[in-house]
Amino acid sequence: MKRRPRRSIPATLTAIVLLAACALVAVIAIQMLLGETPWIRYDTVAGALHDMRWSDVVTAIAGGVAVLLGSILVSAAILPGKPTVLPLRGDPDSGASRRSYRSTLHAAASTVDGVSGATVKLKPRTVTARVSTGRTSTDGLADAVRGAVEHRLDQIDPVLRPAVKVKVRAARSAS
């Protein structure tokens, strides 16, 4: 079970651009049907396009922009995004959302004795826990947090077990 996010942003941008182009064409067509002067005259556009050559700089720039936008849209459609559901081991196919996975690991890191605050970041192969403490001596705190997070990972049992990194920040200095 590997659910990936929907491609809503590229699809929305494409739909907005196409809607604007269609609205412009519709407004110009209605203006021509009513006998009013259109915003953009067909004769002007056709004459300008007719006078252009394939070797002109404007044609090359317009073609380059079209290729760039097309390749961006194709890559956004093909390349996978961050998984929204992380797969877990088990007989029935199961998974956990990134949010619940992170909050569970955050709870494990923040309940260690001596930790006053914790943040957890999920990456594809690592879990980074940043903890802060009010203690002057941070000896063994990183190992305790790592042990708590790894114990929670053993309980969750993900398909891809991430490495655990812990960074400890002491609020006070030992002087």
N, C-alpha and C positions, 0 to 999 in steps of 0.2 A: 504494500500500500504506500504509494508515493504520490500524494496529490500535489500538484503544482499550481501556482496562482494563475488566475485568468489573465488574459492579455487585454485587460480593459483599457489601459491608457493608450496604447497604440491604436486600438479599435476606435476609441472615442475621438482621438485626434483625426484619424482618417475620415470618420463620419462627419465631423464638424467641417473639415475642408471641403468634402464633397457636397455637403448641404449648402455651404456658402456659394460654391460654384453653381449649383443647380438653382439656388435662389436668384443669383445674378442673371443667369440665362433666362429664367422665367420672367423676371421684371423687365428685362430688355425686350423679350418677345411680346409681353402684354403692352408695353409702350409702343411697339411697332404696330400691333393690331389696332390700338386706339388712335393711331395717327399722330402721336406726340413724338417729340425728339427724344430718342433713347439716350441713356447715360453713355453708352459706348456704341458708336456707329459701326455697323457691319462693314460698310465700305472702307472705313479707315483701317480696321483690323485686317481685312482681306488684302488691302493695298500694301500695308506694312509687311505682311507675311509674304506677299508675292515678290516684293523687292529684295527680300533676304536671300542669301546664298548659304549653302551648307558650310562653306569655309569661313563665314563671318565669326567674329569673336562672340557676339551676342548669342548666336546659335550654339556655339560650343559651351558657353556658360550655362545656358538654359538646359542643355543636355546633361551637363555635369551635375547640376542641381537635381534634375529628375533622377539620375542614376543614384546619387547620394541618398535622396529621400527614399527611393525604392529599396536600396540595400539596408537602410536603417529599419524600415518596416519588416523586411524579410527576416533580418537577424532578430528582431524583437519577437517575431512569430516562432522562429525555430529554436533559439537558445532557451534553455530552461531557466526558470527563476528559482528563488529560494523555495524549498518545499514547505507547504503550509501544514502538512501532517507528517510527522516523523515516524517511520515504521518501528514497531516493537516486535520482539520475539514472542512466539506463542502459537498454539495450535489454531485458534481462529485468527484470521488476518486482522491485526489490530494496529492502532497508531495513536499518537498523542499530538495535540496541536503544539506549535512552537511556543505559544504563550503559556500553556499549562506546564510544559516541559521546563521552561525557564523559571516559572514561578515555583515549581517544586524544588528545583535545584537552589533557587534563591532562599527558600525556606530552610533547606538543609544547611546552607552556608551561614545564614544569619542566626541560627539557634546554637551555634558553637559558643561555649563560654568564653567571654572576653571580646566578642565581636559586637561592635556598636552599630555598624552599618555594612551593607553588602550590595554589590551589583554583580549580575551575572550576564555574560555575553555568550551567545551561541554562534559558533562558526561550524563549517562542515565537519571538521575533524577535531576541533578543540572546544573546550568549555573554559572560559576565563572568568574566575571569580576575583573581584577586587573587594577586599574587606578593609574596614577601618576599625581601629581599636583605641581605647583610652589608656591602655597599658603603656608603661615605659619600656618594658622588655617584651619583644615579640617572639621570643624563642619558643618554638614548637607550635605557634599559632597557625602558621601556614600548613604544617603537617596535619593538624587537627581539622582544619577546614577541608583540606584535600581528602582526608579520610571520610569525613561526613558526606561530601559530595560523591565520592566514589561508592560509599555504602548505598546512597540513594540511587545511583546509577545501577548498582547491582539489583536493587528492588525493581526499578523500572525495566531493566533488561532491554536496551535498545539493540536494533540489528547492527548498527555501526557504533561501536563503543568509542566515544571521543576521549582524547587525552585531557587531563584536568590540569590547568595552570592556576596558581593562586598568587596574588600580589597583595601584600599586607602594607598598610599605611598607618603609622602610629601618629596619633594626634599630638602627643607630647614627646619631647626628645629626652633621652637619658643624659642628665648633666650632673 
